[in-house]
Amino acid sequence: MLSRSAFRQATRQSWLQQRRGMAAPASGSFQYQVGEAAGIKIASRDTSGPIGTIALVAQAGTRYETMPGLAEGLNKYAFKNTDRRTSLRIQRESELLGGSLISTHTRENLVTGAKFFRDDLPYFVELLAEVASQTSYRPHVMQEEVIPLVMMDHKKFLANTLDMALSSVHSLAFHRGLGNTIKPASSTPYTKYLTAESLEEYAQSAYAKSSFAIVGNGVDHAELSKWTNEFFGDARKSPLQQLTSAQSKYYGGEERISHGSGNSMVIAFSGSSSPTGASYKPEAAVLAALLGGQSAIKWTPGFSLLSKATQEAPNMHVATKSNVYTDAGLVTIAMDGSATDIRSTAGKVVEALKSVAQNISKEDFQKAKALAKFKELEYGQEPRAALELTGAGLVRDNKPYQIDDVAKSIDGVTEEKVKKLVKEALENKASVSAVGDLYLLPFAEEVGLKV
């Protein structure tokens, strides 16, 4: 019989071997292999494991809408009836294969895809090809299935003060294009524009070969190319109407919206484009980590400047995020909680931002760089995030999102670059949105911001 110490030693060695085995894939590259099949840009990375993910990423988000509500409608209509399959058949076949279907949209992109056992890649490539070129847009499906879902999402949006403030601040920052709201407000006459006919016309532009890319994680590149050639040959070559958007321009300003169910305030300023864009600034991610707000370590306030600045309001949620798009970016500082807490701490939040332009603790800066790098790598490994960024980069800039390159760029960020970004933000107009009790929520000028 093994002694207790020998048993512990054997267990530890076994655990270390398992640990090394699990760590092995992480030491490899996460670079995307890029190519073209059936006239469509494709990218893939063959990560280890039995599960694969593919997505059709179309440049058809709210930024590119020709009429309000079309991106939302096309998102909700995904995997409905095609010329070959009913929606029930699509659901049953996907369930029998153990797969799950993906459909979402952002300000720039419409993402339609699936997650599956990698041996089932041919079926799901064929299904995406049907969604893109054979979907049957029917008026009764719009009225009975799609419109009710759109209306439900609108109600959720109008009940969430933080979502409303974030939407408002994007509108202030960019006006049209990136400023278009993801969820049209109830005052928008979207039912006037959202019909089966208008949706079909939008789909003929969104699902044209030049408007989308196909991206895969955990799939073999040769296999993805083979089945794309097989099933996407009949996809529309050119869009019915070219979906374009002018170069994003930052404006800034202030908006206040009365609301009875919560309180939120968002402060924003110009940030960084995505890594595939021409105005990529990795220092924006470092600044977001430095300002922070929510600790990554449980039971501690953390090192971030905003967590220290808001210690007197522990029940208020505060978080900084670098929102990246293909040609622009927006750094947002979001506060959500009671109107009293926001009023008492908003000025301290702005003072913390201003302090970065003057002096940054070397220790805090190194922690911020490490956290920013970790978050970018974690985000890049997440299949859905990587699929969207890579697809958008291929369609707009002919470049995939390469996670290794992003990590290297963050390593090169200096204190001077972060200070310069903050100084430029403070010299220009901020974008500030307050939603809730406007009697208590402060104005931008009251907390030291220029609008």
Legacy VTK file of the C-alpha trace (Angstrom):
# vtk DataFile Version 3.0
C-alpha trace
ASCII
DATASET POLYDATA
POINTS 451 float
0.000 0.000 0.000
1.256 3.507 -0.855
2.046 5.839 2.011
0.108 9.085 2.199
3.136 11.120 1.056
3.784 8.759 -1.880
0.128 8.939 -2.881
0.262 12.735 -2.822
3.434 12.745 -4.918
1.927 10.376 -7.518
-1.257 12.438 -7.659
0.713 15.649 -8.086
2.797 14.195 -10.943
-0.363 12.979 -12.665
-1.977 16.394 -12.248
1.091 18.160 -13.652
1.087 15.864 -16.692
-2.591 16.620 -17.297
-1.894 20.300 -16.768
0.891 20.296 -19.343
-1.374 18.454 -21.755
-4.137 21.007 -21.354
-1.705 23.891 -21.722
-0.134 22.589 -24.904
-2.701 23.989 -27.364
-2.452 27.428 -25.760
1.242 27.630 -26.666
0.446 27.416 -30.384
-0.532 30.168 -32.759
-4.087 31.386 -33.163
-3.385 32.878 -36.584
-6.144 32.653 -39.192
-5.472 31.052 -42.554
-7.055 33.169 -45.282
-8.279 32.211 -48.731
-11.089 32.471 -51.241
-13.716 29.971 -52.360
-16.607 30.434 -54.795
-15.645 34.105 -54.986
-16.079 34.515 -51.205
-13.392 35.470 -48.692
-12.861 32.731 -46.117
-10.691 32.374 -43.019
-10.194 29.580 -40.527
-8.015 28.380 -37.688
-7.909 24.689 -36.883
-7.835 24.712 -33.086
-7.794 21.368 -31.299
-10.981 19.751 -30.084
-14.059 17.976 -31.452
-16.213 21.120 -31.779
-16.218 23.476 -34.741
-17.853 26.843 -35.333
-18.554 28.652 -38.575
-20.246 31.952 -39.293
-21.317 34.005 -42.236
-20.329 37.554 -41.264
-22.141 40.113 -43.394
-21.476 43.851 -43.502
-25.141 44.493 -42.771
-25.470 45.772 -39.200
-27.461 48.846 -38.237
-24.685 51.086 -39.572
-25.471 49.931 -43.115
-29.270 49.808 -42.928
-31.094 51.322 -45.880
-34.211 51.666 -43.683
-34.788 51.377 -39.892
-35.192 47.883 -38.462
-33.837 45.853 -41.401
-30.742 44.527 -39.596
-32.868 43.490 -36.640
-35.439 41.902 -38.952
-32.842 39.956 -40.946
-31.319 38.730 -37.695
-34.698 37.457 -36.463
-35.520 35.874 -39.842
-32.391 33.718 -39.932
-33.053 29.964 -40.225
-36.690 30.424 -41.184
-38.084 28.642 -44.261
-35.824 28.151 -47.275
-36.727 26.750 -50.693
-35.583 23.300 -49.524
-36.247 23.240 -45.792
-38.963 24.413 -43.423
-37.933 26.094 -40.176
-39.125 22.974 -38.310
-36.910 20.738 -40.431
-33.918 23.022 -39.854
-34.468 22.869 -36.105
-34.960 19.098 -36.013
-31.921 18.333 -38.192
-29.695 20.626 -36.129
-30.916 18.991 -32.922
-30.295 15.483 -34.294
-26.705 16.499 -35.074
-26.292 18.055 -31.612
-25.537 21.457 -33.096
-26.647 24.930 -32.082
-27.529 27.806 -34.413
-26.203 31.361 -34.031
-27.819 34.589 -35.151
-26.952 38.048 -33.889
-26.199 41.532 -35.130
-24.121 44.480 -34.004
-23.711 48.036 -35.216
-21.643 46.841 -38.156
-22.258 43.161 -38.719
-24.870 40.477 -39.099
-23.497 37.155 -37.837
-25.279 33.924 -38.824
-23.633 30.628 -38.004
-23.552 27.351 -36.111
-21.634 25.346 -33.538
-21.316 21.598 -34.187
-19.255 18.421 -34.152
-16.518 19.135 -36.662
-17.409 16.071 -38.770
-20.763 17.735 -39.517
-19.171 20.715 -41.269
-20.699 19.896 -44.720
-24.278 20.041 -43.425
-23.877 23.418 -41.727
-22.037 25.008 -44.665
-24.914 23.866 -46.878
-27.434 25.282 -44.392
-25.702 28.687 -44.346
-25.687 28.709 -48.140
-29.454 28.133 -48.101
-29.979 30.929 -45.576
-27.981 33.294 -47.783
-29.510 32.480 -51.158
-32.716 30.466 -50.690
-34.579 31.972 -47.728
-38.262 32.479 -48.494
-39.447 35.832 -47.080
-43.158 35.491 -46.364
-45.524 38.227 -45.086
-47.308 35.969 -42.586
-43.981 34.853 -41.060
-43.015 38.505 -40.664
-46.269 39.388 -38.904
-46.648 36.257 -36.777
-43.031 35.453 -35.826
-40.539 38.186 -36.636
-42.345 41.432 -35.716
-43.410 40.154 -32.238
-39.782 39.229 -31.460
-38.572 42.632 -32.626
-41.177 44.368 -30.450
-40.171 42.275 -27.438
-36.541 43.297 -27.868
-37.595 46.942 -28.101
-39.450 46.678 -24.798
-36.393 45.154 -23.139
-34.254 47.952 -24.541
-36.578 50.695 -23.297
-36.629 49.140 -19.822
-32.827 49.152 -19.507
-31.425 52.599 -18.712
-27.816 51.523 -19.278
-28.559 50.189 -22.774
-30.417 53.411 -23.551
-27.504 55.540 -22.330
-24.969 53.538 -24.353
-27.127 53.866 -27.464
-27.553 57.586 -26.846
-23.828 58.167 -26.369
-23.056 56.418 -29.680
-25.551 58.686 -31.402
-23.919 61.735 -29.835
-20.455 60.565 -30.803
-21.074 59.507 -34.403
-24.530 60.809 -35.410
-25.420 58.520 -38.352
-23.698 55.261 -39.222
-22.213 53.962 -35.982
-24.655 56.248 -34.203
-27.653 54.265 -35.452
-29.256 52.459 -32.532
-28.990 48.654 -32.436
-32.572 48.375 -31.180
-34.880 50.954 -32.826
-36.855 52.846 -30.175
-40.615 52.445 -30.067
-41.018 55.939 -31.522
-39.279 54.802 -34.704
-41.908 53.745 -37.262
-40.016 50.546 -38.045
-43.198 48.632 -38.950
-43.614 51.079 -41.820
-40.288 49.929 -43.270
-39.962 46.357 -41.979
-41.886 44.215 -44.477
-41.217 40.912 -46.209
-40.475 42.785 -49.450
-38.037 45.298 -47.924
-36.314 42.528 -45.955
-35.832 40.422 -49.074
-34.294 43.387 -50.895
-31.940 44.045 -47.970
-30.976 40.358 -47.894
-30.061 40.486 -51.591
-27.494 43.141 -50.683
-26.345 41.697 -47.332
-25.884 38.169 -48.713
-24.074 39.112 -51.919
-20.600 37.576 -52.153
-18.819 40.925 -51.848
-20.740 41.781 -48.661
-19.818 38.831 -46.463
-17.059 36.459 -45.426
-17.153 32.926 -44.033
-15.047 32.297 -40.947
-14.427 29.053 -39.083
-12.910 28.022 -35.760
-11.929 24.411 -35.161
-12.336 23.474 -38.828
-9.854 22.354 -41.464
-9.180 25.113 -43.999
-9.141 22.771 -46.998
-12.475 21.281 -45.910
-14.039 24.722 -45.411
-12.825 25.780 -48.857
-14.122 22.572 -50.441
-17.639 22.815 -49.036
-17.888 26.558 -49.644
-17.111 25.930 -53.304
-19.671 23.132 -53.288
-22.624 24.998 -51.777
-22.093 28.744 -52.295
-21.719 28.711 -56.055
-25.266 30.017 -56.551
-24.961 32.905 -54.081
-25.622 36.355 -55.517
-22.432 37.829 -57.004
-23.186 41.526 -56.599
-25.518 43.333 -54.177
-28.878 44.666 -55.263
-27.825 47.922 -53.593
-24.307 48.566 -52.322
-24.398 48.807 -48.523
-22.055 51.682 -47.725
-21.385 54.057 -44.865
-19.327 57.238 -44.789
-16.068 57.338 -42.837
-16.944 57.669 -39.163
-16.415 61.101 -37.662
-16.461 61.940 -33.965
-18.753 64.790 -32.861
-19.627 64.689 -29.136
-22.391 66.348 -27.155
-24.847 65.774 -24.324
-28.286 64.178 -24.050
-30.564 63.712 -21.040
-33.491 61.269 -21.050
-36.042 61.048 -18.251
-36.760 57.509 -17.026
-38.592 56.151 -14.004
-37.071 52.677 -13.677
-33.367 53.248 -13.111
-30.413 55.594 -13.437
-27.410 55.448 -15.722
-24.789 57.869 -16.953
-22.230 57.207 -19.687
-19.195 59.348 -20.500
-17.452 58.624 -23.804
-14.677 59.893 -26.038
-12.930 58.864 -29.245
-10.981 55.600 -29.011
-9.477 52.938 -31.258
-10.628 51.110 -34.357
-10.420 47.317 -34.504
-6.952 45.816 -35.083
-7.716 45.460 -38.804
-8.578 49.176 -39.162
-6.325 52.082 -40.071
-6.812 53.937 -36.764
-5.974 51.130 -34.358
-4.655 52.421 -31.025
-3.793 49.632 -28.565
-3.331 52.275 -25.860
-7.141 52.590 -25.716
-7.368 49.045 -24.342
-4.658 49.821 -21.767
-6.471 53.000 -20.717
-9.727 51.058 -20.302
-7.926 48.570 -18.048
-6.233 51.367 -16.087
-9.516 53.175 -15.435
-11.414 49.922 -14.982
-14.084 49.998 -12.328
-14.749 46.316 -11.682
-12.018 44.238 -10.063
-10.818 41.056 -11.745
-9.946 39.638 -8.304
-12.835 38.640 -6.064
-13.281 40.337 -2.677
-10.815 43.133 -3.455
-11.442 46.607 -4.919
-8.570 46.065 -7.365
-5.959 48.505 -8.643
-8.108 50.410 -11.159
-8.495 54.154 -10.707
-12.282 54.145 -10.864
-12.654 51.377 -8.279
-10.721 53.618 -5.882
-12.632 56.750 -6.884
-16.040 55.148 -6.282
-15.350 53.309 -3.006
-17.943 55.440 -1.225
-20.647 54.097 -3.543
-20.145 50.306 -3.366
-23.578 49.564 -4.800
-22.959 51.543 -7.979
-21.698 49.674 -11.034
-18.922 51.446 -12.935
-17.000 50.015 -15.880
-14.740 51.267 -18.672
-14.724 49.661 -22.117
-12.904 50.264 -25.371
-15.537 49.706 -28.082
-13.820 48.996 -31.406
-15.265 49.257 -34.927
-13.705 48.906 -38.360
-12.822 52.588 -38.782
-13.342 54.195 -35.362
-13.696 53.498 -31.658
-15.333 54.788 -28.503
-14.046 54.521 -24.937
-17.041 54.483 -22.593
-17.219 54.937 -18.826
-20.603 53.599 -17.705
-22.160 54.274 -14.293
-25.324 52.479 -13.231
-27.046 52.727 -9.843
-28.926 55.200 -7.723
-29.110 58.801 -8.923
-27.585 59.957 -5.621
-24.547 57.668 -6.011
-23.989 58.741 -9.604
-24.270 62.415 -8.661
-21.772 62.089 -5.807
-19.179 60.068 -7.744
-19.357 61.295 -11.370
-17.056 64.210 -10.584
-14.535 61.841 -8.972
-14.659 59.645 -12.066
-13.752 62.615 -14.262
-10.968 63.641 -11.863
-9.544 60.110 -12.081
-9.570 60.408 -15.873
-7.821 63.789 -15.733
-5.178 62.411 -13.346
-4.018 59.964 -16.035
-2.925 62.879 -18.224
-0.671 64.114 -15.399
0.837 61.043 -13.824
0.533 57.258 -13.992
1.923 54.967 -11.326
4.451 52.613 -12.947
3.055 49.679 -11.005
-0.533 50.460 -11.993
0.539 50.932 -15.611
2.197 47.512 -15.726
-0.881 45.927 -14.160
-3.091 47.681 -16.709
-0.966 46.451 -19.627
-1.068 42.890 -18.314
-4.835 43.033 -17.796
-5.443 44.618 -21.225
-3.350 41.922 -22.904
-5.162 39.191 -20.995
-8.590 40.575 -21.906
-7.686 40.951 -25.586
-6.330 37.395 -25.759
-9.329 36.040 -23.855
-11.690 37.946 -26.148
-9.825 36.811 -29.259
-10.022 33.168 -28.196
-13.774 33.431 -27.753
-15.145 31.934 -30.990
-17.995 34.370 -31.615
-15.886 37.471 -31.012
-13.041 36.238 -33.193
-15.447 35.197 -35.949
-17.058 38.619 -36.135
-13.847 40.667 -35.993
-12.171 38.472 -38.592
-15.154 38.487 -40.936
-15.559 42.261 -40.675
-11.827 42.766 -41.259
-11.871 40.589 -44.361
-14.907 42.289 -45.897
-13.847 45.871 -45.242
-10.053 45.828 -45.072
-9.149 42.420 -46.561
-7.347 41.547 -43.313
-8.257 38.942 -40.662
-8.167 39.596 -36.923
-4.889 38.035 -35.768
-4.792 37.601 -32.008
-0.996 37.186 -31.874
-0.483 40.586 -33.517
-2.872 42.243 -31.062
-0.905 40.901 -28.098
2.355 42.231 -29.552
0.859 45.681 -30.138
-0.196 45.986 -26.493
3.346 45.122 -25.409
4.502 48.226 -27.293
2.180 50.673 -25.489
3.973 53.353 -23.437
2.816 55.698 -20.704
3.239 58.636 -23.081
0.801 57.135 -25.588
-1.858 56.641 -22.910
-1.378 60.195 -21.604
-1.644 61.590 -25.126
-4.924 59.734 -25.702
-6.402 61.190 -22.492
-5.206 64.728 -23.252
-6.805 64.604 -26.702
-10.038 63.331 -25.163
-10.144 66.162 -22.624
-9.350 68.827 -25.243
-12.246 67.718 -27.465
-15.945 67.532 -26.698
-17.016 64.563 -24.600
-20.136 62.518 -25.324
-22.300 62.344 -22.209
-25.692 60.698 -21.770
-27.779 60.587 -18.594
-30.914 58.441 -18.319
-33.108 58.404 -15.214
-33.899 60.979 -12.537
-32.774 64.141 -14.290
-33.380 66.234 -11.174
-30.441 64.475 -9.481
-28.276 63.265 -12.348
-25.544 65.844 -13.030
-24.883 67.749 -16.253
-21.583 67.254 -18.041
-20.303 70.728 -17.146
-21.052 70.084 -13.451
-18.562 67.199 -13.394
-15.862 69.070 -15.323
-16.422 67.953 -18.904
-16.555 70.059 -22.050
-19.533 69.385 -24.343
LINES 1 452
451 0 1 2 3 4 5 6 7 8 9 10 11 12 13 14 15 16 17 18 19 20 21 22 23 24 25 26 27 28 29 30 31 32 33 34 35 36 37 38 39 40 41 42 43 44 45 46 47 48 49 50 51 52 53 54 55 56 57 58 59 60 61 62 63 64 65 66 67 68 69 70 71 72 73 74 75 76 77 78 79 80 81 82 83 84 85 86 87 88 89 90 91 92 93 94 95 96 97 98 99 100 101 102 103 104 105 106 107 108 109 110 111 112 113 114 115 116 117 118 119 120 121 122 123 124 125 126 127 128 129 130 131 132 133 134 135 136 137 138 139 140 141 142 143 144 145 146 147 148 149 150 151 152 153 154 155 156 157 158 159 160 161 162 163 164 165 166 167 168 169 170 171 172 173 174 175 176 177 178 179 180 181 182 183 184 185 186 187 188 189 190 191 192 193 194 195 196 197 198 199 200 201 202 203 204 205 206 207 208 209 210 211 212 213 214 215 216 217 218 219 220 221 222 223 224 225 226 227 228 229 230 231 232 233 234 235 236 237 238 239 240 241 242 243 244 245 246 247 248 249 250 251 252 253 254 255 256 257 258 259 260 261 262 263 264 265 266 267 268 269 270 271 272 273 274 275 276 277 278 279 280 281 282 283 284 285 286 287 288 289 290 291 292 293 294 295 296 297 298 299 300 301 302 303 304 305 306 307 308 309 310 311 312 313 314 315 316 317 318 319 320 321 322 323 324 325 326 327 328 329 330 331 332 333 334 335 336 337 338 339 340 341 342 343 344 345 346 347 348 349 350 351 352 353 354 355 356 357 358 359 360 361 362 363 364 365 366 367 368 369 370 371 372 373 374 375 376 377 378 379 380 381 382 383 384 385 386 387 388 389 390 391 392 393 394 395 396 397 398 399 400 401 402 403 404 405 406 407 408 409 410 411 412 413 414 415 416 417 418 419 420 421 422 423 424 425 426 427 428 429 430 431 432 433 434 435 436 437 438 439 440 441 442 443 444 445 446 447 448 449 450
